[in-house]
Amino acid sequence: MNTLSKEPASNILPPEDEYGMLTARALKAMAHPLRWRILCTLGSNELSVSQIVEKTGTSQSNVSQHLEQLRNKNIITARKEANRVYYRIRNDQLLMLIGTMRDVLCPANLDARQSAKSGQKE
């Protein structure tokens, strides 16, 4: 029995087989180092493939393969304009999740938080 709610846990949790698998697939797609770098590069921006290639420092074919995987998992969307394709993170909820994960897990952010903590103790 859930102590925060009077309903049994089975009534509040989504069906494990459906949502659990979708969530795991999306997180697995984001877990690849280059895909994570692409997501952090995109942030709240809409960027073309060439802009993403320039900012990530890897080949266009490599970036395109990873963009396709992120698109297949519904993490990003694409918009074609003339001969360019622009990508962005699908929605604000994913953008917030990625931002939170970046704030918590990225080494630069960890170092900044540790410095802030040690500064508060002094």
MOWOFEN-V317318 format. One record per residue. N is the residue number from 1. RES is the residue in three letters. PSI is psi in whole degrees, 0 to 359 (none if undefined). BURIAL is I if it has 9 or more other ideal C-beta (glycine too) atoms within 8 Angstrom, else O. D_FIRST is the distance of its C-alpha to the first C-alpha in Angstrom with 1 decimal. Layout:
# MOWOFEN-V317318
n=N res=RES psi=PSI burial=BURIAL d_first=D_FIRST
n=N res=RES psi=PSI burial=BURIAL d_first=D_FIRST
This chain:
# MOWOFEN-V317318
n=1 res=MET psi=134 burial=O d_first=0.0
n=2 res=ASN psi=127 burial=O d_first=3.8
n=3 res=THR psi=340 burial=O d_first=6.3
n=4 res=LEU psi=344 burial=O d_first=8.9
n=5 res=SER psi=152 burial=O d_first=8.1
n=6 res=LYS psi=351 burial=O d_first=7.6
n=7 res=GLU psi=147 burial=O d_first=7.4
n=8 res=PRO psi=150 burial=O d_first=5.2
n=9 res=ALA psi=327 burial=O d_first=6.2
n=10 res=SER psi=337 burial=O d_first=9.1
n=11 res=ASN psi=343 burial=O d_first=10.5
n=12 res=ILE psi=335 burial=O d_first=11.1
n=13 res=LEU psi=142 burial=O d_first=12.3
n=14 res=PRO psi=161 burial=O d_first=15.9
n=15 res=PRO psi=121 burial=O d_first=17.2
n=16 res=GLU psi=318 burial=O d_first=17.5
n=17 res=ASP psi=327 burial=O d_first=21.0
n=18 res=GLU psi=297 burial=O d_first=22.5
n=19 res=TYR psi=325 burial=O d_first=21.3
n=20 res=GLY psi=316 burial=I d_first=20.6
n=21 res=MET psi=319 burial=O d_first=24.1
n=22 res=LEU psi=317 burial=O d_first=25.7
n=23 res=THR psi=314 burial=O d_first=24.1
n=24 res=ALA psi=319 burial=O d_first=25.2
n=25 res=ARG psi=318 burial=I d_first=28.6
n=26 res=ALA psi=315 burial=I d_first=29.1
n=27 res=LEU psi=322 burial=O d_first=28.2
n=28 res=LYS psi=319 burial=O d_first=30.4
n=29 res=ALA psi=322 burial=I d_first=33.2
n=30 res=MET psi=342 burial=I d_first=33.0
n=31 res=ALA psi=342 burial=O d_first=32.9
n=32 res=HIS psi=135 burial=I d_first=36.6
n=33 res=PRO psi=316 burial=O d_first=38.8
n=34 res=LEU psi=321 burial=I d_first=41.3
n=35 res=ARG psi=321 burial=I d_first=38.8
n=36 res=TRP psi=317 burial=I d_first=37.0
n=37 res=ARG psi=321 burial=I d_first=40.4
n=38 res=ILE psi=314 burial=I d_first=41.2
n=39 res=LEU psi=318 burial=I d_first=38.0
n=40 res=CYS psi=325 burial=I d_first=38.8
n=41 res=THR psi=318 burial=I d_first=42.4
n=42 res=LEU psi=311 burial=I d_first=41.5
n=43 res=GLY psi=229 burial=O d_first=39.2
n=44 res=SER psi=10 burial=O d_first=39.8
n=45 res=ASN psi=163 burial=O d_first=43.2
n=46 res=GLU psi=120 burial=O d_first=44.6
n=47 res=LEU psi=151 burial=I d_first=46.8
n=48 res=SER psi=165 burial=I d_first=49.2
n=49 res=VAL psi=316 burial=I d_first=49.2
n=50 res=SER psi=324 burial=O d_first=52.2
n=51 res=GLN psi=320 burial=O d_first=50.7
n=52 res=ILE psi=318 burial=I d_first=47.6
n=53 res=VAL psi=313 burial=I d_first=50.0
n=54 res=GLU psi=316 burial=O d_first=52.0
n=55 res=LYS psi=331 burial=O d_first=49.0
n=56 res=THR psi=342 burial=I d_first=47.3
n=57 res=GLY psi=29 burial=O d_first=50.6
n=58 res=THR psi=176 burial=O d_first=50.1
n=59 res=SER psi=156 burial=O d_first=51.8
n=60 res=GLN psi=320 burial=O d_first=51.5
n=61 res=SER psi=322 burial=O d_first=50.7
n=62 res=ASN psi=313 burial=I d_first=47.9
n=63 res=VAL psi=315 burial=I d_first=46.4
n=64 res=SER psi=319 burial=I d_first=46.8
n=65 res=GLN psi=316 burial=O d_first=44.9
n=66 res=HIS psi=325 burial=I d_first=41.9
n=67 res=LEU psi=319 burial=I d_first=42.0
n=68 res=GLU psi=319 burial=O d_first=41.9
n=69 res=GLN psi=318 burial=I d_first=38.8
n=70 res=LEU psi=324 burial=I d_first=37.0
n=71 res=ARG psi=320 burial=I d_first=38.3
n=72 res=ASN psi=334 burial=O d_first=37.1
n=73 res=LYS psi=9 burial=I d_first=33.5
n=74 res=ASN psi=33 burial=O d_first=33.8
n=75 res=ILE psi=325 burial=I d_first=33.8
n=76 res=ILE psi=163 burial=I d_first=37.3
n=77 res=THR psi=160 burial=O d_first=39.7
n=78 res=ALA psi=147 burial=I d_first=43.5
n=79 res=ARG psi=128 burial=I d_first=46.3
n=80 res=LYS psi=134 burial=O d_first=49.9
n=81 res=GLU psi=113 burial=O d_first=52.8
n=82 res=ALA psi=239 burial=O d_first=56.3
n=83 res=ASN psi=17 burial=O d_first=56.2
n=84 res=ARG psi=148 burial=I d_first=53.2
n=85 res=VAL psi=130 burial=I d_first=49.5
n=86 res=TYR psi=139 burial=I d_first=47.2
n=87 res=TYR psi=150 burial=I d_first=43.6
n=88 res=ARG psi=160 burial=I d_first=40.8
n=89 res=ILE psi=137 burial=I d_first=37.0
n=90 res=ARG psi=314 burial=O d_first=35.5
n=91 res=ASN psi=171 burial=O d_first=33.7
n=92 res=ASP psi=326 burial=O d_first=32.7
n=93 res=GLN psi=316 burial=O d_first=29.1
n=94 res=LEU psi=321 burial=I d_first=30.3
n=95 res=LEU psi=317 burial=I d_first=33.0
n=96 res=MET psi=318 burial=O d_first=30.5
n=97 res=LEU psi=312 burial=O d_first=28.3
n=98 res=ILE psi=319 burial=I d_first=31.5
n=99 res=GLY psi=318 burial=I d_first=32.8
n=100 res=THR psi=315 burial=O d_first=29.7
n=101 res=MET psi=319 burial=I d_first=29.8
n=102 res=ARG psi=316 burial=I d_first=33.5
n=103 res=ASP psi=323 burial=O d_first=33.1
n=104 res=VAL psi=321 burial=O d_first=30.7
n=105 res=LEU psi=339 burial=O d_first=32.2
n=106 res=CYS psi=134 burial=I d_first=35.9
n=107 res=PRO psi=319 burial=O d_first=38.1
n=108 res=ALA psi=321 burial=O d_first=40.2
n=109 res=ASN psi=324 burial=I d_first=37.3
n=110 res=LEU psi=316 burial=I d_first=36.0
n=111 res=ASP psi=318 burial=O d_first=39.5
n=112 res=ALA psi=318 burial=O d_first=39.7
n=113 res=ARG psi=321 burial=O d_first=36.5
n=114 res=GLN psi=321 burial=O d_first=37.5
n=115 res=SER psi=319 burial=O d_first=41.0
n=116 res=ALA psi=320 burial=O d_first=39.5
n=117 res=LYS psi=315 burial=O d_first=37.4
n=118 res=SER psi=329 burial=O d_first=40.4
n=119 res=GLY psi=328 burial=O d_first=42.5
n=120 res=GLN psi=329 burial=O d_first=40.2
n=121 res=LYS psi=334 burial=O d_first=40.5
n=122 res=GLU psi=none burial=O d_first=44.3
